[in-house]
Amino acid sequence: MAAPRHSVSVAGVVVDASGRALLIRRRDNGHWEPPGGVLELDEAIHDGLRREVFEETGLKVEPVALTGVYKNMVRGIVALVFRCTLVDGTPETSDESSAVRWATADQVRELLDEAYAVRVLDAMTDTRPPAIRTHDGQQLV
């Protein structure tokens, strides 16, 4: 029997000059989340991050800092979340996103499931070392 494996995902929290974060509404489940997805096996982390954000929003971004490492204990997904700056483009929907919007911290708390809101808020504040948390929000470091 093969040993269980983890999947690694990346998410980019793009923050504008007003301190708002860019969110997408996923087409597959209708949930609001930061843009991101699963890394390809042969892909560098920052390259995968740029690709995922571009595919879902049409934006070119540059990662600034790793703001958190999170693990979904049930699904075995390790998520790396980065604060990003906008390099070029205008937000637009895609095959993966039905809506794209800028959101304040209060709107993030209202729109996102708690596990994703924590990730976005950690990236928006970006004043401490990266958070390492389990999916239930327990801070490990």
N, C-alpha and C positions, 0 to 999 in steps of 0.2 A: 504494500500500500504506500502510495506517495505521501510525503509529508505535506501538510497544508502550507499554502503560500499566501503571501500578502500581495495586494494590488497597491500601487503607488499612484496617487492622484496629485494634481497641482491646481491651485486656484489663485487668480490674480485679483487683488482688491485695488482697483484703480481709484485714486483719490484726486478730486479736482481742487482748484484753488480755493473753493468755498468749504472744503473739508467734507464734501459728500462722496459717497462710494457708489461706483457703478454696479448695478445689479441686472441680472437677466431673469426672465420668467422662462423656465424650461418648457419646451413643447411636449416632452414625454410625460411629465407629471404635474405641470402647472405651478410648480413651486418657484419662489424667488430664491436666488442663490448668487454668489459671485461667479463670474465666468471661470470655467476650468474643466478638467477632465483627466482621464487616465493617461499616464505616460506610455509611449511606445517603448518596446524593449531596447531599441537601438538609439534612443533619443536622449540628449543631454537635458537636464532638468530645466534650465532656463529656456532652451529651444522649445521644449514641450509646453512650457507656460506661455510663451509668446504665441505658439501655434494655436493653443486652445482658446486664448482670449481673442485672437484674430478671427478664428472660425465662428465664434459665438457672437461677436460684437462688431467685427470689421475694423477694430482698432489695433494699431501697432503700439505696443507698450514696452517699457523697460523695467525689469524688476529692480527694486531699490533695496529691499531687505526681507529676509525670511522673518515673518512675524509669529509663526506658530507651526507646530507639528501636532497633528491630531490623529487619533486612531478610533475607527469605528470597530468596536470589539466584536459585534455580531457579524459584520460582513467582511472583516479582515482587511479593511482599507486604511492605509496610512496616507494622510493628506498633508501636503506641504503648502502653506499659505504665504503668499508674498504680497507686500505692499508694492504697487507699481505706479509709475508715472506714464502719462499719455505722451506718446511720441508723435503720432499722426493719425488722422482719420476722424470720422464722425460716427457716433454710435448708431448701429442699425441692427435689425433682426436678421435671423439666419434660419437655416434648416433645423437648428437646435434650439433657437430662442424665439419665443413669440412676442416678447416685449423687452425693451432695454430702457432703464431709467436711472437717474441719479437719486440717491436717498441720503437723508440726514441720519444721524445715529438713532434718533427716536423712530424714524420710519423703518430703519433696519430692524429694530426691536419689534415693531408691529408686523412687518411683512414676512420675515424669515422664521423658519423653525429655529428653536433655541440653539441647536447644535451648529447651525450655519451662522446665526446672528453673533454668537460668541467669536467665531473666526473672523468675521468682518469687523466687529468692534475692536478686537485685538489689533487688527491691521490698521484701523482708522486712528487709534491712539498711538501706537508704535513708539511708546516711550520707555519700554522695558525690554529685557531679554525675551527671546521667543518663548511663547507658551507651549508647553507640551501637555496635552490633555487627552483623556479618553473620550469616546463619543458621548458619555453621560455627563461631560463637563468637568470631571475630576481633574484638578491640576496636579501633574506628577512632578514637575520641577518648578 
